[in-house]
Amino acid sequence: MKRWIISILFLFIFLKPDHSIAQRFLMDLVDTTNQMGKGMLSIYERYNRVRISGYIQPQFQYIGEKGAESFAGGNFSEFSNNRFMLRRGRLRVDYAHLNEKGEPTSYFVFQFDGTERGVVIRDFWGRFYENKFKLFALTTGMFARPFGYEVNLSSANRETPERGRMSQILMKTERDIGVMLTLSKRHQNGKSSDFKFDIGIFNGQGMSGPVDYDSHKDVIAKFSMKPIRISNYSRALFSAAVSGYAGGITSQSEVIYKVTKIKDQNVMVKDSARTNFGKAAPRNYAGADAQLIIPNKRGQTEFRAEYIKGKQTATALSSETPGTYPTINGSKAPLYVRSFDGAYFYFLQNLNSEDHQFVVKYDWYDPNKKVAGQEVSPANGFSKADLRYNTLGFGYVYRANESLKFTFYYENVKNEKSQIPGFIEDAQDDVFTCRVQYNF
């Protein structure tokens, strides 16, 4: 025990952090022209290949109604409309190995998240780099899914308190267990290609459940372009990506519900064919995202857009990917298949300094594109899981120093008016968040 204590003290005393190498994206590759790549090399050069980093996010929130449901850090308790909470408390350890030529050969990461609700893992993965062609990298373990932009943007660097409703529903906790192959050319000068292709095979339910509940595996792929100058006469940077998700949930009952039009009216129809047992109900998504950064003397202006559509399989009362196979009174529950779409739009503007930033974000998520408004009725087999939401958020971010950030953010959340009890009118679930982030 004494030896372990001495070792831990040694790490905290001598492995002082370098704040300039904070990771912006969850799955960045080694590229010495970006901050993560430089950080990885500095790990080897200065810290004997090990780096420790982390952050905590204490916050206060106020919502419009006691007991309101919310995607701004979880639902509020029945008799509470305000709360203090520790949203995240992360501790991350990185280990890098470079060969005698200074080339990366392997990289290992583990990260924990601790809050007042307990401690869980967030990242447990390793990556192998091929150095003959300097083209391939293989990642295995628990890591972020290679899909979209918002899912991969680190919560330490994100300008809004949380990812959008659609990101949280489709890919809860962002991470999954699997294996991923990355193709990105690494040049002799340390710069990597402007293009990258990731393709991986994953369990599917991610960290939302304790074990994989079926043998069906999901395939995720992403082709992305790094920020490049629009022209030689402009400082503006443009980046983009397209993503695909081919997955499903194996039905453990003979009942699957789908939307069908009957007499000019869409209803949720029960399909109880015997062939449904063991059939993979779809989780198929397609997405595209783009970012435009316009630098100026005192900061920058940034626009982001992302659109996702597809088919989602979930349950009667939620469109969220289930972490465990759904049951009702001990029996296997039926699955529900819905066609969805959604989008995110960001406007980010520095206010006369890189330390001050104004944030505007609009997003929508429509879990069932085939019905809207008064069609969403229990009489037609629909529930709150079929409601469309539109969210307009705006806020202010102040970076006091490299280790301290303040965020003030208000979200105006609008659900469509329907015939679902509790959602006949717009629910009172607008939420204000005041957060302090400390990082090292």
C-alpha positions in Angstrom: 0.0 0.0 0.0 2.8 2.4 0.9 4.5 1.7 -2.5 1.2 2.6 -4.3 0.8 5.8 -2.4 4.3 6.9 -3.2 3.8 6.1 -6.9 0.6 8.2 -7.0 2.2 11.1 -5.2 5.1 10.9 -7.7 2.7 11.1 -10.6 0.9 14.2 -9.3 4.1 16.0 -8.3 6.2 15.4 -11.3 3.8 14.9 -14.2 2.6 18.5 -14.3 -0.1 19.0 -17.0 0.3 21.0 -20.2 -2.9 22.9 -20.7 -2.2 23.7 -24.3 -2.7 20.1 -25.4 -6.3 19.7 -24.2 -8.1 17.2 -26.4 -10.9 18.7 -28.5 -12.2 15.6 -30.1 -12.6 12.2 -28.5 -10.8 10.2 -31.1 -8.1 12.4 -32.6 -5.3 10.7 -34.4 -1.6 11.6 -34.0 -0.9 14.6 -36.1 1.9 16.9 -35.0 0.2 19.9 -36.7 -2.7 19.8 -34.3 -2.8 20.1 -30.5 -3.5 16.5 -29.8 -0.6 15.3 -31.9 1.8 17.8 -30.3 0.6 16.7 -27.0 1.2 13.1 -27.6 4.8 13.8 -28.7 5.3 16.0 -25.6 4.2 13.0 -23.5 7.1 11.0 -24.7 9.6 13.9 -24.6 8.8 15.3 -21.2 6.7 13.0 -19.1 8.2 9.6 -19.9 5.2 8.7 -22.0 2.5 9.3 -19.4 0.1 12.2 -19.1 -2.6 12.8 -16.5 -5.4 15.3 -17.1 -9.0 15.9 -15.9 -11.7 18.4 -15.2 -14.8 18.9 -13.0 -18.1 20.7 -13.9 -20.1 21.8 -10.9 -23.3 23.6 -11.9 -26.6 25.1 -10.9 -29.8 24.6 -12.9 -33.3 26.0 -12.8 -36.2 24.5 -14.9 -39.7 25.7 -15.5 -41.6 23.0 -13.6 -41.0 20.7 -10.7 -40.3 17.1 -11.8 -39.8 18.1 -15.5 -38.1 15.7 -17.9 -34.9 17.2 -19.3 -31.9 16.3 -21.5 -29.9 19.0 -19.8 -28.2 16.6 -17.4 -31.2 14.3 -16.6 -34.7 14.6 -15.3 -35.5 16.7 -12.2 -36.9 15.0 -9.1 -40.6 15.1 -8.5 -40.6 18.1 -6.1 -37.7 20.0 -7.4 -37.3 22.7 -10.1 -33.7 23.6 -9.3 -30.5 21.8 -8.3 -26.8 21.9 -7.7 -25.0 19.0 -9.2 -21.6 17.8 -10.3 -22.3 17.2 -13.9 -18.9 15.6 -14.7 -15.7 14.8 -12.9 -13.2 13.3 -15.2 -9.7 11.8 -14.6 -7.8 10.6 -17.7 -4.5 8.9 -18.1 -2.8 8.6 -21.5 0.2 6.5 -22.3 2.1 6.7 -25.6 4.9 4.6 -27.0 7.2 5.8 -29.8 9.9 3.9 -31.5 13.5 4.9 -31.9 12.6 7.0 -35.0 10.0 9.0 -33.0 7.1 7.3 -34.7 4.0 6.4 -32.7 3.5 2.6 -32.3 0.8 2.4 -29.7 -1.4 4.6 -27.6 -3.5 3.7 -24.5 -6.2 5.7 -22.7 -8.4 5.2 -19.7 -10.8 7.7 -18.3 -13.1 7.7 -15.3 -16.2 9.9 -14.6 -17.1 10.6 -11.0 -20.1 12.5 -9.7 -22.4 12.5 -6.6 -24.2 9.5 -8.3 -21.1 7.3 -8.5 -18.0 6.5 -10.5 -18.1 4.9 -14.0 -15.6 4.4 -16.8 -15.7 6.5 -19.9 -12.7 5.5 -22.0 -10.8 2.2 -22.0 -9.1 1.8 -25.3 -5.8 1.1 -27.0 -4.6 2.0 -30.5 -1.9 0.4 -32.7 -0.1 2.4 -35.4 1.2 0.8 -38.6 4.5 2.5 -39.6 5.5 0.8 -42.8 3.0 2.6 -45.0 2.0 5.1 -42.3 -1.6 4.7 -43.3 -3.4 2.5 -40.9 -4.4 2.6 -37.2 -6.4 0.0 -35.3 -8.4 0.9 -32.1 -10.0 -1.6 -29.7 -11.8 -1.2 -26.4 -14.4 1.3 -25.2 -14.2 4.5 -27.2 -16.3 7.1 -29.0 -18.4 6.0 -32.0 -17.0 7.5 -35.2 -20.3 9.2 -36.2 -21.0 12.9 -36.7 -19.5 16.0 -35.3 -21.3 16.7 -32.0 -21.0 13.1 -30.7 -17.2 13.3 -31.0 -16.8 16.8 -29.6 -15.3 16.6 -26.1 -17.5 17.8 -23.3 -14.6 19.8 -21.9 -14.5 21.9 -25.1 -18.1 22.0 -26.1 -19.6 25.5 -26.0 -23.1 24.2 -24.8 -23.6 22.4 -21.5 -24.8 19.2 -23.2 -25.0 17.5 -26.6 -28.3 17.8 -28.4 -31.4 15.7 -27.6 -30.9 13.5 -30.8 -27.3 12.8 -30.0 -28.2 11.6 -26.4 -31.1 9.5 -27.6 -29.5 7.7 -30.5 -26.0 7.4 -29.0 -26.3 7.6 -25.2 -22.9 8.2 -23.5 -21.3 8.5 -27.0 -19.1 5.4 -26.5 -19.3 1.7 -27.3 -17.2 -1.4 -27.2 -15.7 -2.6 -30.4 -12.9 -2.4 -33.0 -12.2 0.4 -35.5 -9.8 0.7 -38.5 -8.6 4.2 -39.4 -7.1 5.2 -42.7 -5.2 8.5 -42.7 -1.8 9.0 -44.4 0.9 10.2 -42.0 3.7 12.1 -43.7 7.4 12.3 -42.8 7.0 15.9 -41.6 4.5 14.7 -39.0 1.5 16.1 -40.8 -1.4 13.7 -41.6 -3.6 13.7 -44.6 -6.4 16.2 -45.0 -8.8 13.2 -45.2 -9.6 10.4 -42.8 -11.8 7.3 -43.0 -13.0 5.4 -40.0 -14.9 2.1 -40.0 -15.8 0.1 -36.9 -17.8 -2.8 -35.6 -19.5 -2.3 -32.2 -21.9 -4.1 -29.8 -24.6 -1.5 -30.4 -26.1 -0.4 -27.0 -22.9 1.2 -25.8 -22.5 2.1 -22.1 -26.2 2.4 -21.6 -26.3 -1.3 -20.6 -24.1 -3.7 -18.6 -23.8 -6.4 -21.3 -24.5 -7.0 -25.0 -28.0 -8.5 -25.1 -27.8 -9.9 -28.7 -25.2 -11.2 -31.1 -26.0 -8.5 -33.8 -23.2 -6.1 -34.3 -23.4 -2.5 -35.6 -21.2 -1.1 -38.3 -20.3 2.6 -38.2 -18.3 4.5 -40.8 -17.2 8.1 -41.3 -15.3 9.9 -44.0 -14.1 13.3 -42.9 -12.1 16.3 -44.2 -9.9 18.3 -41.9 -10.2 22.1 -41.9 -8.8 23.5 -45.0 -8.5 27.1 -46.4 -11.3 28.0 -48.8 -8.9 29.8 -51.0 -5.4 31.4 -51.0 -6.9 34.8 -50.4 -9.0 33.8 -47.5 -8.3 32.8 -43.9 -11.6 31.0 -43.6 -11.4 27.3 -42.8 -14.0 24.7 -44.0 -14.4 21.1 -42.8 -17.0 18.5 -43.5 -17.9 14.8 -43.0 -20.4 12.1 -43.9 -21.3 9.3 -41.6 -23.3 6.0 -41.8 -24.6 3.6 -39.2 -25.9 0.2 -40.1 -27.2 -1.7 -37.0 -30.2 -3.2 -35.4 -31.7 -4.9 -32.4 -32.6 -8.6 -32.6 -36.2 -9.1 -31.7 -36.7 -11.5 -28.8 -40.5 -11.6 -29.3 -42.8 -12.1 -32.3 -44.2 -8.6 -32.0 -42.9 -5.5 -33.8 -44.8 -2.2 -34.2 -44.5 0.0 -37.3 -46.3 3.0 -38.6 -48.8 2.2 -41.3 -51.4 4.3 -43.2 -54.9 3.1 -42.8 -57.8 5.0 -44.4 -55.6 8.1 -44.9 -54.5 8.0 -41.2 -51.2 6.9 -39.8 -51.4 4.5 -36.9 -49.0 2.3 -35.0 -49.7 -1.2 -36.2 -48.9 -4.5 -34.5 -47.0 -7.0 -36.6 -47.0 -10.4 -34.8 -45.6 -12.7 -37.5 -43.6 -15.6 -36.3 -40.7 -14.6 -38.5 -40.2 -11.5 -36.3 -38.6 -13.6 -33.6 -34.9 -13.4 -34.1 -35.3 -10.7 -36.8 -33.0 -7.6 -36.6 -35.1 -4.5 -36.3 -33.2 -1.6 -37.9 -31.0 1.1 -36.5 -29.9 2.7 -39.7 -28.7 6.3 -39.7 -27.1 8.6 -42.3 -25.6 12.0 -41.4 -23.6 14.9 -42.8 -21.9 17.8 -41.0 -20.0 20.9 -42.0 -18.1 23.6 -40.2 -17.0 27.1 -41.3 -14.5 29.1 -39.3 -13.8 32.8 -40.1 -10.8 34.1 -38.1 -10.4 37.8 -37.2 -8.0 39.9 -35.2 -9.8 39.3 -31.9 -11.1 35.8 -32.2 -13.3 34.1 -34.8 -16.8 33.5 -36.1 -17.9 29.9 -36.5 -20.9 28.2 -38.1 -21.7 24.5 -37.7 -24.5 22.4 -39.2 -25.3 18.7 -38.9 -28.2 16.7 -40.2 -29.1 13.0 -39.4 -32.0 10.8 -40.6 -32.8 7.1 -40.6 -34.7 4.4 -38.8 -34.6 3.9 -35.1 -35.8 0.8 -33.1 -36.7 1.4 -29.5 -39.7 1.0 -27.2 -43.3 2.2 -26.8 -42.6 5.1 -24.5 -39.1 6.1 -25.7 -37.1 6.4 -28.9 -33.9 6.0 -26.9 -31.7 3.1 -27.8 -32.4 0.6 -24.9 -29.4 -0.4 -22.8 -31.0 -3.6 -21.8 -33.6 -5.6 -23.7 -37.0 -4.2 -22.8 -39.4 -6.3 -20.7 -43.0 -5.9 -19.4 -43.8 -7.8 -16.2 -41.0 -10.2 -16.8 -41.9 -10.9 -20.5 -40.0 -9.6 -23.6 -41.6 -6.4 -24.7 -42.3 -5.6 -28.3 -40.0 -3.3 -30.3 -41.1 -0.1 -32.1 -39.6 1.0 -35.4 -39.8 4.7 -36.3 -38.4 6.9 -39.1 -36.7 10.0 -37.7 -34.6 13.0 -38.6 -33.0 15.9 -36.8 -30.3 18.6 -37.1 -28.0 21.0 -35.1 -27.0 24.5 -36.1 -24.4 26.5 -34.1 -23.4 30.1 -34.3 -20.3 31.0 -32.3 -18.9 34.5 -32.0 -16.0 35.8 -30.0 -16.7 39.1 -28.3 -13.7 41.3 -28.9 -11.5 38.6 -27.3 -10.9 34.8 -27.5 -11.9 34.8 -23.8 -15.5 35.9 -24.4 -17.8 34.0 -26.6 -21.5 34.3 -27.5 -23.3 31.0 -28.4 -26.5 30.3 -30.3 -27.7 26.8 -31.0 -30.9 25.6 -32.7 -31.7 21.9 -33.0 -34.7 19.7 -33.7 -35.4 16.0 -33.3 -38.4 14.4 -34.8 -38.5 10.7 -33.7 -41.4 9.9 -36.0 -41.6 11.8 -39.2 -44.8 10.1 -40.4 -47.0 11.7 -37.8 -47.3 15.3 -36.4 -49.5 17.4 -34.1 -52.9 16.0 -33.3 -52.1 12.8 -35.1 -49.9 11.9 -32.2 -52.6 10.3 -30.1 -52.9 7.3 -27.7 -55.9 6.2 -29.8 -53.6 5.7 -32.8 -51.0 3.8 -30.8 -48.6 6.7 -30.3 -46.9 8.1 -27.1 -44.6 10.8 -26.0 -41.8 8.9 -27.8 -43.3 10.2 -31.1 -43.2 13.9 -30.2 -41.0 16.3 -32.1 -38.9 18.8 -30.1 -37.4 22.1 -31.2 -34.8 23.7 -29.0 -33.3 27.2 -29.2 -30.4 27.8 -26.8 -28.2 30.8 -26.3 -25.5 31.6 -23.8 -22.2 33.2 -22.9 -18.9 31.5 -22.3 -16.0 33.2 -20.4 -12.6 31.6 -20.2 -11.0 33.2 -17.2 -7.7 31.4 -17.8 -6.4 28.1 -19.3 -7.8 26.2 -16.3 -11.1 28.0 -15.6 -14.2 28.4 -17.7 -17.7 29.8 -16.9 -20.8 29.0 -18.9 -24.2 30.6 -18.7 -26.8 29.0 -21.0 -30.6 29.1 -21.5 -32.6 26.6 -23.5 -36.1 27.2 -24.8 -37.5 23.7 -25.4 -40.7 23.3 -27.5 -42.5 20.0 -28.0 -45.3 19.8 -30.6 -48.8 20.1 -29.3 -50.5 16.7 -29.4 -53.2 14.5 -27.8 -50.7 12.9 -25.4 -51.6 13.6 -21.8 -49.1 16.1 -20.4 -48.1 17.3 -23.9 -51.4 18.8 -25.1 -49.6 22.1 -24.7 -45.9 22.9 -24.6 -44.4 21.4 -21.4 -42.7 23.8 -19.0 -39.2 22.5 -19.4 -37.1 25.5 -20.4 -33.9 25.3 -18.4 -31.1 27.6 -17.3 -27.6 26.3 -16.6 -24.8 28.1 -14.8 -21.6 26.0 -14.8 -18.0 26.4 -13.7 -15.4 24.1 -15.3 -12.0 23.5 -13.7 -9.4 21.6 -15.7 -5.8 20.5 -15.4 
